[in-house]
Amino acid sequence: MQGAQAFGLRLESQQVSLMRGNGVKIEAFSPDMDRIKAHPGLAAAGLMVQENIKLNPSNDIKIIYVFPPKKDKHTKGCVLEVAPMIRKTLLESGRVFLRYAVCSVADYVRIFQCFKCLQFGHMAKACKSKPACGHCAGDHEMRDCPRRH
């Protein structure tokens, strides 16, 4: 492990393992990748340094809401929160494969509208405005509209 020390890494034997294609995996905390990649001895030995980027799906994808299945349907919809790069990839593809199913992908934008005052951005239970009727524009809620009945 003297070569690793030249790069400023202190390694234990279980942190070095063989990989497919004659590769060697070295696990290190906070390595100086620029310094390691620039070391002239690696290129002279015909070695290439590649950083292993781990993806953690549990941090990249978050289930926000699962819609209940519609009548006579066996499928459900859901809203996922994903990283911008994943969103872009999913939207470009337009679909995602889950087990043996193909699911369509689209943006989901939820806009709150208050049923009391009809303004956007909040719901009736948090409303502090005067009521407005969506049927006759009166100063009452639509469910209480005398012209609607």
Phi and psi in radians as a Rosetta constraint file:
Dihedral C 1 N 2 CA 2 C 2 CIRCULARHARMONIC -1.125 0.35
Dihedral N 2 CA 2 C 2 N 3 CIRCULARHARMONIC -0.612 0.35
Dihedral C 2 N 3 CA 3 C 3 CIRCULARHARMONIC -1.090 0.35
Dihedral N 3 CA 3 C 3 N 4 CIRCULARHARMONIC -0.664 0.35
Dihedral C 3 N 4 CA 4 C 4 CIRCULARHARMONIC -1.133 0.35
Dihedral N 4 CA 4 C 4 N 5 CIRCULARHARMONIC -0.644 0.35
Dihedral C 4 N 5 CA 5 C 5 CIRCULARHARMONIC -1.152 0.35
Dihedral N 5 CA 5 C 5 N 6 CIRCULARHARMONIC -0.519 0.35
Dihedral C 5 N 6 CA 6 C 6 CIRCULARHARMONIC -1.130 0.35
Dihedral N 6 CA 6 C 6 N 7 CIRCULARHARMONIC -0.427 0.35
Dihedral C 6 N 7 CA 7 C 7 CIRCULARHARMONIC -1.623 0.35
Dihedral N 7 CA 7 C 7 N 8 CIRCULARHARMONIC 0.026 0.35
Dihedral C 7 N 8 CA 8 C 8 CIRCULARHARMONIC 1.474 0.35
Dihedral N 8 CA 8 C 8 N 9 CIRCULARHARMONIC 0.406 0.35
Dihedral C 8 N 9 CA 9 C 9 CIRCULARHARMONIC -1.951 0.35
Dihedral N 9 CA 9 C 9 N 10 CIRCULARHARMONIC 2.376 0.35
Dihedral C 9 N 10 CA 10 C 10 CIRCULARHARMONIC -1.910 0.35
Dihedral N 10 CA 10 C 10 N 11 CIRCULARHARMONIC 2.012 0.35
Dihedral C 10 N 11 CA 11 C 11 CIRCULARHARMONIC -2.098 0.35
Dihedral N 11 CA 11 C 11 N 12 CIRCULARHARMONIC 2.632 0.35
Dihedral C 11 N 12 CA 12 C 12 CIRCULARHARMONIC -1.782 0.35
Dihedral N 12 CA 12 C 12 N 13 CIRCULARHARMONIC 2.800 0.35
Dihedral C 12 N 13 CA 13 C 13 CIRCULARHARMONIC -1.065 0.35
Dihedral N 13 CA 13 C 13 N 14 CIRCULARHARMONIC -0.574 0.35
Dihedral C 13 N 14 CA 14 C 14 CIRCULARHARMONIC -1.294 0.35
Dihedral N 14 CA 14 C 14 N 15 CIRCULARHARMONIC -0.103 0.35
Dihedral C 14 N 15 CA 15 C 15 CIRCULARHARMONIC -1.587 0.35
Dihedral N 15 CA 15 C 15 N 16 CIRCULARHARMONIC -0.002 0.35
Dihedral C 15 N 16 CA 16 C 16 CIRCULARHARMONIC -2.078 0.35
Dihedral N 16 CA 16 C 16 N 17 CIRCULARHARMONIC 2.209 0.35
Dihedral C 16 N 17 CA 17 C 17 CIRCULARHARMONIC -2.523 0.35
Dihedral N 17 CA 17 C 17 N 18 CIRCULARHARMONIC 2.721 0.35
Dihedral C 17 N 18 CA 18 C 18 CIRCULARHARMONIC -1.418 0.35
Dihedral N 18 CA 18 C 18 N 19 CIRCULARHARMONIC 2.550 0.35
Dihedral C 18 N 19 CA 19 C 19 CIRCULARHARMONIC -2.128 0.35
Dihedral N 19 CA 19 C 19 N 20 CIRCULARHARMONIC 2.959 0.35
Dihedral C 19 N 20 CA 20 C 20 CIRCULARHARMONIC -1.088 0.35
Dihedral N 20 CA 20 C 20 N 21 CIRCULARHARMONIC 2.708 0.35
Dihedral C 20 N 21 CA 21 C 21 CIRCULARHARMONIC 1.186 0.35
Dihedral N 21 CA 21 C 21 N 22 CIRCULARHARMONIC 0.614 0.35
Dihedral C 21 N 22 CA 22 C 22 CIRCULARHARMONIC 1.065 0.35
Dihedral N 22 CA 22 C 22 N 23 CIRCULARHARMONIC 0.498 0.35
Dihedral C 22 N 23 CA 23 C 23 CIRCULARHARMONIC -1.583 0.35
Dihedral N 23 CA 23 C 23 N 24 CIRCULARHARMONIC 2.822 0.35
Dihedral C 23 N 24 CA 24 C 24 CIRCULARHARMONIC -2.227 0.35
Dihedral N 24 CA 24 C 24 N 25 CIRCULARHARMONIC 2.250 0.35
Dihedral C 24 N 25 CA 25 C 25 CIRCULARHARMONIC -1.787 0.35
Dihedral N 25 CA 25 C 25 N 26 CIRCULARHARMONIC 2.216 0.35
Dihedral C 25 N 26 CA 26 C 26 CIRCULARHARMONIC -2.097 0.35
Dihedral N 26 CA 26 C 26 N 27 CIRCULARHARMONIC 2.100 0.35
Dihedral C 26 N 27 CA 27 C 27 CIRCULARHARMONIC -1.638 0.35
Dihedral N 27 CA 27 C 27 N 28 CIRCULARHARMONIC 2.229 0.35
Dihedral C 27 N 28 CA 28 C 28 CIRCULARHARMONIC -2.562 0.35
Dihedral N 28 CA 28 C 28 N 29 CIRCULARHARMONIC 2.580 0.35
Dihedral C 28 N 29 CA 29 C 29 CIRCULARHARMONIC -1.625 0.35
Dihedral N 29 CA 29 C 29 N 30 CIRCULARHARMONIC 2.256 0.35
Dihedral C 29 N 30 CA 30 C 30 CIRCULARHARMONIC 0.897 0.35
Dihedral N 30 CA 30 C 30 N 31 CIRCULARHARMONIC 0.918 0.35
Dihedral C 30 N 31 CA 31 C 31 CIRCULARHARMONIC -1.298 0.35
Dihedral N 31 CA 31 C 31 N 32 CIRCULARHARMONIC 2.668 0.35
Dihedral C 31 N 32 CA 32 C 32 CIRCULARHARMONIC -1.536 0.35
Dihedral N 32 CA 32 C 32 N 33 CIRCULARHARMONIC 1.540 0.35
Dihedral C 32 N 33 CA 33 C 33 CIRCULARHARMONIC -1.090 0.35
Dihedral N 33 CA 33 C 33 N 34 CIRCULARHARMONIC -0.640 0.35
Dihedral C 33 N 34 CA 34 C 34 CIRCULARHARMONIC -1.107 0.35
Dihedral N 34 CA 34 C 34 N 35 CIRCULARHARMONIC -0.734 0.35
Dihedral C 34 N 35 CA 35 C 35 CIRCULARHARMONIC -1.166 0.35
Dihedral N 35 CA 35 C 35 N 36 CIRCULARHARMONIC -0.704 0.35
Dihedral C 35 N 36 CA 36 C 36 CIRCULARHARMONIC -1.165 0.35
Dihedral N 36 CA 36 C 36 N 37 CIRCULARHARMONIC -0.802 0.35
Dihedral C 36 N 37 CA 37 C 37 CIRCULARHARMONIC -1.144 0.35
Dihedral N 37 CA 37 C 37 N 38 CIRCULARHARMONIC -0.533 0.35
Dihedral C 37 N 38 CA 38 C 38 CIRCULARHARMONIC -1.470 0.35
Dihedral N 38 CA 38 C 38 N 39 CIRCULARHARMONIC -0.089 0.35
Dihedral C 38 N 39 CA 39 C 39 CIRCULARHARMONIC -1.162 0.35
Dihedral N 39 CA 39 C 39 N 40 CIRCULARHARMONIC 2.167 0.35
Dihedral C 39 N 40 CA 40 C 40 CIRCULARHARMONIC -1.174 0.35
Dihedral N 40 CA 40 C 40 N 41 CIRCULARHARMONIC -0.439 0.35
Dihedral C 40 N 41 CA 41 C 41 CIRCULARHARMONIC -1.157 0.35
Dihedral N 41 CA 41 C 41 N 42 CIRCULARHARMONIC -0.523 0.35
Dihedral C 41 N 42 CA 42 C 42 CIRCULARHARMONIC -1.191 0.35
Dihedral N 42 CA 42 C 42 N 43 CIRCULARHARMONIC -0.843 0.35
Dihedral C 42 N 43 CA 43 C 43 CIRCULARHARMONIC -1.112 0.35
Dihedral N 43 CA 43 C 43 N 44 CIRCULARHARMONIC -0.696 0.35
Dihedral C 43 N 44 CA 44 C 44 CIRCULARHARMONIC -1.100 0.35
Dihedral N 44 CA 44 C 44 N 45 CIRCULARHARMONIC -0.557 0.35
Dihedral C 44 N 45 CA 45 C 45 CIRCULARHARMONIC -1.498 0.35
Dihedral N 45 CA 45 C 45 N 46 CIRCULARHARMONIC -0.008 0.35
Dihedral C 45 N 46 CA 46 C 46 CIRCULARHARMONIC 1.348 0.35
Dihedral N 46 CA 46 C 46 N 47 CIRCULARHARMONIC 0.440 0.35
Dihedral C 46 N 47 CA 47 C 47 CIRCULARHARMONIC -1.762 0.35
Dihedral N 47 CA 47 C 47 N 48 CIRCULARHARMONIC 2.615 0.35
Dihedral C 47 N 48 CA 48 C 48 CIRCULARHARMONIC -2.116 0.35
Dihedral N 48 CA 48 C 48 N 49 CIRCULARHARMONIC 2.395 0.35
Dihedral C 48 N 49 CA 49 C 49 CIRCULARHARMONIC -1.764 0.35
Dihedral N 49 CA 49 C 49 N 50 CIRCULARHARMONIC 2.265 0.35
Dihedral C 49 N 50 CA 50 C 50 CIRCULARHARMONIC -2.368 0.35
Dihedral N 50 CA 50 C 50 N 51 CIRCULARHARMONIC 2.213 0.35
Dihedral C 50 N 51 CA 51 C 51 CIRCULARHARMONIC -1.408 0.35
Dihedral N 51 CA 51 C 51 N 52 CIRCULARHARMONIC 2.303 0.35
Dihedral C 51 N 52 CA 52 C 52 CIRCULARHARMONIC -1.500 0.35
Dihedral N 52 CA 52 C 52 N 53 CIRCULARHARMONIC 1.937 0.35
Dihedral C 52 N 53 CA 53 C 53 CIRCULARHARMONIC -1.657 0.35
Dihedral N 53 CA 53 C 53 N 54 CIRCULARHARMONIC 2.008 0.35
Dihedral C 53 N 54 CA 54 C 54 CIRCULARHARMONIC -1.536 0.35
Dihedral N 54 CA 54 C 54 N 55 CIRCULARHARMONIC 2.330 0.35
Dihedral C 54 N 55 CA 55 C 55 CIRCULARHARMONIC -1.730 0.35
Dihedral N 55 CA 55 C 55 N 56 CIRCULARHARMONIC 2.374 0.35
Dihedral C 55 N 56 CA 56 C 56 CIRCULARHARMONIC -2.026 0.35
Dihedral N 56 CA 56 C 56 N 57 CIRCULARHARMONIC 1.590 0.35
Dihedral C 56 N 57 CA 57 C 57 CIRCULARHARMONIC -0.978 0.35
Dihedral N 57 CA 57 C 57 N 58 CIRCULARHARMONIC -0.550 0.35
Dihedral C 57 N 58 CA 58 C 58 CIRCULARHARMONIC -1.162 0.35
Dihedral N 58 CA 58 C 58 N 59 CIRCULARHARMONIC -0.412 0.35
Dihedral C 58 N 59 CA 59 C 59 CIRCULARHARMONIC -1.620 0.35
Dihedral N 59 CA 59 C 59 N 60 CIRCULARHARMONIC -0.398 0.35
Dihedral C 59 N 60 CA 60 C 60 CIRCULARHARMONIC -1.553 0.35
Dihedral N 60 CA 60 C 60 N 61 CIRCULARHARMONIC -0.404 0.35
Dihedral C 60 N 61 CA 61 C 61 CIRCULARHARMONIC -2.211 0.35
Dihedral N 61 CA 61 C 61 N 62 CIRCULARHARMONIC 2.237 0.35
Dihedral C 61 N 62 CA 62 C 62 CIRCULARHARMONIC -2.253 0.35
Dihedral N 62 CA 62 C 62 N 63 CIRCULARHARMONIC 2.224 0.35
Dihedral C 62 N 63 CA 63 C 63 CIRCULARHARMONIC -1.393 0.35
Dihedral N 63 CA 63 C 63 N 64 CIRCULARHARMONIC 2.083 0.35
Dihedral C 63 N 64 CA 64 C 64 CIRCULARHARMONIC -1.602 0.35
Dihedral N 64 CA 64 C 64 N 65 CIRCULARHARMONIC -0.787 0.35
Dihedral C 64 N 65 CA 65 C 65 CIRCULARHARMONIC -2.715 0.35
Dihedral N 65 CA 65 C 65 N 66 CIRCULARHARMONIC 2.472 0.35
Dihedral C 65 N 66 CA 66 C 66 CIRCULARHARMONIC -2.030 0.35
Dihedral N 66 CA 66 C 66 N 67 CIRCULARHARMONIC 2.078 0.35
Dihedral C 66 N 67 CA 67 C 67 CIRCULARHARMONIC -1.281 0.35
Dihedral N 67 CA 67 C 67 N 68 CIRCULARHARMONIC 2.472 0.35
Dihedral C 67 N 68 CA 68 C 68 CIRCULARHARMONIC -1.186 0.35
Dihedral N 68 CA 68 C 68 N 69 CIRCULARHARMONIC 2.635 0.35
Dihedral C 68 N 69 CA 69 C 69 CIRCULARHARMONIC -1.152 0.35
Dihedral N 69 CA 69 C 69 N 70 CIRCULARHARMONIC 2.524 0.35
Dihedral C 69 N 70 CA 70 C 70 CIRCULARHARMONIC -1.327 0.35
Dihedral N 70 CA 70 C 70 N 71 CIRCULARHARMONIC 2.808 0.35
Dihedral C 70 N 71 CA 71 C 71 CIRCULARHARMONIC -1.001 0.35
Dihedral N 71 CA 71 C 71 N 72 CIRCULARHARMONIC 2.438 0.35
Dihedral C 71 N 72 CA 72 C 72 CIRCULARHARMONIC 1.053 0.35
Dihedral N 72 CA 72 C 72 N 73 CIRCULARHARMONIC 0.394 0.35
Dihedral C 72 N 73 CA 73 C 73 CIRCULARHARMONIC -2.171 0.35
Dihedral N 73 CA 73 C 73 N 74 CIRCULARHARMONIC 2.572 0.35
Dihedral C 73 N 74 CA 74 C 74 CIRCULARHARMONIC -1.802 0.35
Dihedral N 74 CA 74 C 74 N 75 CIRCULARHARMONIC 0.054 0.35
Dihedral C 74 N 75 CA 75 C 75 CIRCULARHARMONIC -1.844 0.35
Dihedral N 75 CA 75 C 75 N 76 CIRCULARHARMONIC 2.745 0.35
Dihedral C 75 N 76 CA 76 C 76 CIRCULARHARMONIC -2.216 0.35
Dihedral N 76 CA 76 C 76 N 77 CIRCULARHARMONIC 2.738 0.35
Dihedral C 76 N 77 CA 77 C 77 CIRCULARHARMONIC -1.941 0.35
Dihedral N 77 CA 77 C 77 N 78 CIRCULARHARMONIC 2.797 0.35
Dihedral C 77 N 78 CA 78 C 78 CIRCULARHARMONIC -2.594 0.35
Dihedral N 78 CA 78 C 78 N 79 CIRCULARHARMONIC 2.799 0.35
Dihedral C 78 N 79 CA 79 C 79 CIRCULARHARMONIC -1.954 0.35
Dihedral N 79 CA 79 C 79 N 80 CIRCULARHARMONIC 2.172 0.35
Dihedral C 79 N 80 CA 80 C 80 CIRCULARHARMONIC -1.995 0.35
Dihedral N 80 CA 80 C 80 N 81 CIRCULARHARMONIC 2.548 0.35
Dihedral C 80 N 81 CA 81 C 81 CIRCULARHARMONIC -1.844 0.35
Dihedral N 81 CA 81 C 81 N 82 CIRCULARHARMONIC 2.152 0.35
Dihedral C 81 N 82 CA 82 C 82 CIRCULARHARMONIC -2.286 0.35
Dihedral N 82 CA 82 C 82 N 83 CIRCULARHARMONIC 2.866 0.35
Dihedral C 82 N 83 CA 83 C 83 CIRCULARHARMONIC -1.160 0.35
Dihedral N 83 CA 83 C 83 N 84 CIRCULARHARMONIC 2.649 0.35
Dihedral C 83 N 84 CA 84 C 84 CIRCULARHARMONIC -0.930 0.35
Dihedral N 84 CA 84 C 84 N 85 CIRCULARHARMONIC -0.683 0.35
Dihedral C 84 N 85 CA 85 C 85 CIRCULARHARMONIC -1.164 0.35
Dihedral N 85 CA 85 C 85 N 86 CIRCULARHARMONIC -0.709 0.35
Dihedral C 85 N 86 CA 86 C 86 CIRCULARHARMONIC -1.172 0.35
Dihedral N 86 CA 86 C 86 N 87 CIRCULARHARMONIC -0.741 0.35
Dihedral C 86 N 87 CA 87 C 87 CIRCULARHARMONIC -0.995 0.35
Dihedral N 87 CA 87 C 87 N 88 CIRCULARHARMONIC -0.807 0.35
Dihedral C 87 N 88 CA 88 C 88 CIRCULARHARMONIC -1.051 0.35
Dihedral N 88 CA 88 C 88 N 89 CIRCULARHARMONIC -0.794 0.35
Dihedral C 88 N 89 CA 89 C 89 CIRCULARHARMONIC -1.104 0.35
Dihedral N 89 CA 89 C 89 N 90 CIRCULARHARMONIC -0.773 0.35
Dihedral C 89 N 90 CA 90 C 90 CIRCULARHARMONIC -1.122 0.35
Dihedral N 90 CA 90 C 90 N 91 CIRCULARHARMONIC -0.756 0.35
Dihedral C 90 N 91 CA 91 C 91 CIRCULARHARMONIC -1.181 0.35
Dihedral N 91 CA 91 C 91 N 92 CIRCULARHARMONIC -0.635 0.35
Dihedral C 91 N 92 CA 92 C 92 CIRCULARHARMONIC -1.121 0.35
Dihedral N 92 CA 92 C 92 N 93 CIRCULARHARMONIC -0.677 0.35
Dihedral C 92 N 93 CA 93 C 93 CIRCULARHARMONIC -1.317 0.35
Dihedral N 93 CA 93 C 93 N 94 CIRCULARHARMONIC -0.680 0.35
Dihedral C 93 N 94 CA 94 C 94 CIRCULARHARMONIC 1.408 0.35
Dihedral N 94 CA 94 C 94 N 95 CIRCULARHARMONIC -0.050 0.35
Dihedral C 94 N 95 CA 95 C 95 CIRCULARHARMONIC -2.748 0.35
Dihedral N 95 CA 95 C 95 N 96 CIRCULARHARMONIC 2.821 0.35
Dihedral C 95 N 96 CA 96 C 96 CIRCULARHARMONIC -2.430 0.35
Dihedral N 96 CA 96 C 96 N 97 CIRCULARHARMONIC 2.507 0.35
Dihedral C 96 N 97 CA 97 C 97 CIRCULARHARMONIC -1.735 0.35
Dihedral N 97 CA 97 C 97 N 98 CIRCULARHARMONIC 2.099 0.35
Dihedral C 97 N 98 CA 98 C 98 CIRCULARHARMONIC -2.119 0.35
Dihedral N 98 CA 98 C 98 N 99 CIRCULARHARMONIC 1.965 0.35
Dihedral C 98 N 99 CA 99 C 99 CIRCULARHARMONIC 0.920 0.35
Dihedral N 99 CA 99 C 99 N 100 CIRCULARHARMONIC -1.998 0.35
Dihedral C 99 N 100 CA 100 C 100 CIRCULARHARMONIC -1.834 0.35
Dihedral N 100 CA 100 C 100 N 101 CIRCULARHARMONIC 0.317 0.35
Dihedral C 100 N 101 CA 101 C 101 CIRCULARHARMONIC -2.072 0.35
Dihedral N 101 CA 101 C 101 N 102 CIRCULARHARMONIC 2.629 0.35
Dihedral C 101 N 102 CA 102 C 102 CIRCULARHARMONIC -1.914 0.35
Dihedral N 102 CA 102 C 102 N 103 CIRCULARHARMONIC 2.154 0.35
Dihedral C 102 N 103 CA 103 C 103 CIRCULARHARMONIC -1.996 0.35
Dihedral N 103 CA 103 C 103 N 104 CIRCULARHARMONIC 2.370 0.35
Dihedral C 103 N 104 CA 104 C 104 CIRCULARHARMONIC -1.355 0.35
Dihedral N 104 CA 104 C 104 N 105 CIRCULARHARMONIC 2.666 0.35
Dihedral C 104 N 105 CA 105 C 105 CIRCULARHARMONIC -2.191 0.35
Dihedral N 105 CA 105 C 105 N 106 CIRCULARHARMONIC 2.362 0.35
Dihedral C 105 N 106 CA 106 C 106 CIRCULARHARMONIC -2.663 0.35
Dihedral N 106 CA 106 C 106 N 107 CIRCULARHARMONIC 2.772 0.35
Dihedral C 106 N 107 CA 107 C 107 CIRCULARHARMONIC -1.184 0.35
Dihedral N 107 CA 107 C 107 N 108 CIRCULARHARMONIC 2.551 0.35
Dihedral C 107 N 108 CA 108 C 108 CIRCULARHARMONIC -2.150 0.35
Dihedral N 108 CA 108 C 108 N 109 CIRCULARHARMONIC 2.036 0.35
Dihedral C 108 N 109 CA 109 C 109 CIRCULARHARMONIC -2.030 0.35
Dihedral N 109 CA 109 C 109 N 110 CIRCULARHARMONIC 2.133 0.35
Dihedral C 109 N 110 CA 110 C 110 CIRCULARHARMONIC -1.862 0.35
Dihedral N 110 CA 110 C 110 N 111 CIRCULARHARMONIC 2.145 0.35
Dihedral C 110 N 111 CA 111 C 111 CIRCULARHARMONIC -2.030 0.35
Dihedral N 111 CA 111 C 111 N 112 CIRCULARHARMONIC 2.129 0.35
Dihedral C 111 N 112 CA 112 C 112 CIRCULARHARMONIC -1.407 0.35
Dihedral N 112 CA 112 C 112 N 113 CIRCULARHARMONIC 2.360 0.35
Dihedral C 112 N 113 CA 113 C 113 CIRCULARHARMONIC -2.277 0.35
Dihedral N 113 CA 113 C 113 N 114 CIRCULARHARMONIC 2.297 0.35
Dihedral C 113 N 114 CA 114 C 114 CIRCULARHARMONIC -1.339 0.35
Dihedral N 114 CA 114 C 114 N 115 CIRCULARHARMONIC 2.284 0.35
Dihedral C 114 N 115 CA 115 C 115 CIRCULARHARMONIC -1.445 0.35
Dihedral N 115 CA 115 C 115 N 116 CIRCULARHARMONIC -0.107 0.35
Dihedral C 115 N 116 CA 116 C 116 CIRCULARHARMONIC -1.581 0.35
Dihedral N 116 CA 116 C 116 N 117 CIRCULARHARMONIC -0.971 0.35
Dihedral C 116 N 117 CA 117 C 117 CIRCULARHARMONIC -1.831 0.35
Dihedral N 117 CA 117 C 117 N 118 CIRCULARHARMONIC -0.128 0.35
Dihedral C 117 N 118 CA 118 C 118 CIRCULARHARMONIC 1.209 0.35
Dihedral N 118 CA 118 C 118 N 119 CIRCULARHARMONIC 0.187 0.35
Dihedral C 118 N 119 CA 119 C 119 CIRCULARHARMONIC -1.421 0.35
Dihedral N 119 CA 119 C 119 N 120 CIRCULARHARMONIC 2.824 0.35
Dihedral C 119 N 120 CA 120 C 120 CIRCULARHARMONIC -1.697 0.35
Dihedral N 120 CA 120 C 120 N 121 CIRCULARHARMONIC 2.683 0.35
Dihedral C 120 N 121 CA 121 C 121 CIRCULARHARMONIC 1.803 0.35
Dihedral N 121 CA 121 C 121 N 122 CIRCULARHARMONIC -0.102 0.35
Dihedral C 121 N 122 CA 122 C 122 CIRCULARHARMONIC -2.649 0.35
Dihedral N 122 CA 122 C 122 N 123 CIRCULARHARMONIC 2.993 0.35
Dihedral C 122 N 123 CA 123 C 123 CIRCULARHARMONIC -1.947 0.35
Dihedral N 123 CA 123 C 123 N 124 CIRCULARHARMONIC 2.876 0.35
Dihedral C 123 N 124 CA 124 C 124 CIRCULARHARMONIC -1.012 0.35
Dihedral N 124 CA 124 C 124 N 125 CIRCULARHARMONIC -0.641 0.35
Dihedral C 124 N 125 CA 125 C 125 CIRCULARHARMONIC -1.159 0.35
Dihedral N 125 CA 125 C 125 N 126 CIRCULARHARMONIC -0.334 0.35
Dihedral C 125 N 126 CA 126 C 126 CIRCULARHARMONIC -1.902 0.35
Dihedral N 126 CA 126 C 126 N 127 CIRCULARHARMONIC 0.192 0.35
Dihedral C 126 N 127 CA 127 C 127 CIRCULARHARMONIC -1.357 0.35
Dihedral N 127 CA 127 C 127 N 128 CIRCULARHARMONIC 2.366 0.35
Dihedral C 127 N 128 CA 128 C 128 CIRCULARHARMONIC -2.069 0.35
Dihedral N 128 CA 128 C 128 N 129 CIRCULARHARMONIC 0.109 0.35
Dihedral C 128 N 129 CA 129 C 129 CIRCULARHARMONIC -1.605 0.35
Dihedral N 129 CA 129 C 129 N 130 CIRCULARHARMONIC 2.947 0.35
Dihedral C 129 N 130 CA 130 C 130 CIRCULARHARMONIC -1.276 0.35
Dihedral N 130 CA 130 C 130 N 131 CIRCULARHARMONIC 2.614 0.35
Dihedral C 130 N 131 CA 131 C 131 CIRCULARHARMONIC -1.219 0.35
Dihedral N 131 CA 131 C 131 N 132 CIRCULARHARMONIC 2.686 0.35
Dihedral C 131 N 132 CA 132 C 132 CIRCULARHARMONIC -2.449 0.35
Dihedral N 132 CA 132 C 132 N 133 CIRCULARHARMONIC 2.408 0.35
Dihedral C 132 N 133 CA 133 C 133 CIRCULARHARMONIC -1.594 0.35
Dihedral N 133 CA 133 C 133 N 134 CIRCULARHARMONIC 2.268 0.35
Dihedral C 133 N 134 CA 134 C 134 CIRCULARHARMONIC -1.392 0.35
Dihedral N 134 CA 134 C 134 N 135 CIRCULARHARMONIC -0.131 0.35
Dihedral C 134 N 135 CA 135 C 135 CIRCULARHARMONIC -1.667 0.35
Dihedral N 135 CA 135 C 135 N 136 CIRCULARHARMONIC -0.867 0.35
Dihedral C 135 N 136 CA 136 C 136 CIRCULARHARMONIC -2.089 0.35
Dihedral N 136 CA 136 C 136 N 137 CIRCULARHARMONIC -0.009 0.35
Dihedral C 136 N 137 CA 137 C 137 CIRCULARHARMONIC 1.186 0.35
Dihedral N 137 CA 137 C 137 N 138 CIRCULARHARMONIC 0.321 0.35
Dihedral C 137 N 138 CA 138 C 138 CIRCULARHARMONIC -1.331 0.35
Dihedral N 138 CA 138 C 138 N 139 CIRCULARHARMONIC 3.035 0.35
Dihedral C 138 N 139 CA 139 C 139 CIRCULARHARMONIC -1.598 0.35
Dihedral N 139 CA 139 C 139 N 140 CIRCULARHARMONIC 0.834 0.35
Dihedral C 139 N 140 CA 140 C 140 CIRCULARHARMONIC -2.471 0.35
Dihedral N 140 CA 140 C 140 N 141 CIRCULARHARMONIC 2.877 0.35
Dihedral C 140 N 141 CA 141 C 141 CIRCULARHARMONIC -1.308 0.35
Dihedral N 141 CA 141 C 141 N 142 CIRCULARHARMONIC 2.680 0.35
Dihedral C 141 N 142 CA 142 C 142 CIRCULARHARMONIC -1.063 0.35
Dihedral N 142 CA 142 C 142 N 143 CIRCULARHARMONIC -0.597 0.35
Dihedral C 142 N 143 CA 143 C 143 CIRCULARHARMONIC -1.168 0.35
Dihedral N 143 CA 143 C 143 N 144 CIRCULARHARMONIC -0.336 0.35
Dihedral C 143 N 144 CA 144 C 144 CIRCULARHARMONIC -1.798 0.35
Dihedral N 144 CA 144 C 144 N 145 CIRCULARHARMONIC 0.222 0.35
Dihedral C 144 N 145 CA 145 C 145 CIRCULARHARMONIC -1.227 0.35
Dihedral N 145 CA 145 C 145 N 146 CIRCULARHARMONIC 2.151 0.35
Dihedral C 145 N 146 CA 146 C 146 CIRCULARHARMONIC -1.254 0.35
Dihedral N 146 CA 146 C 146 N 147 CIRCULARHARMONIC -0.390 0.35
Dihedral C 146 N 147 CA 147 C 147 CIRCULARHARMONIC -1.467 0.35
Dihedral N 147 CA 147 C 147 N 148 CIRCULARHARMONIC -0.237 0.35
Dihedral C 147 N 148 CA 148 C 148 CIRCULARHARMONIC -1.475 0.35
Dihedral N 148 CA 148 C 148 N 149 CIRCULARHARMONIC -0.456 0.35
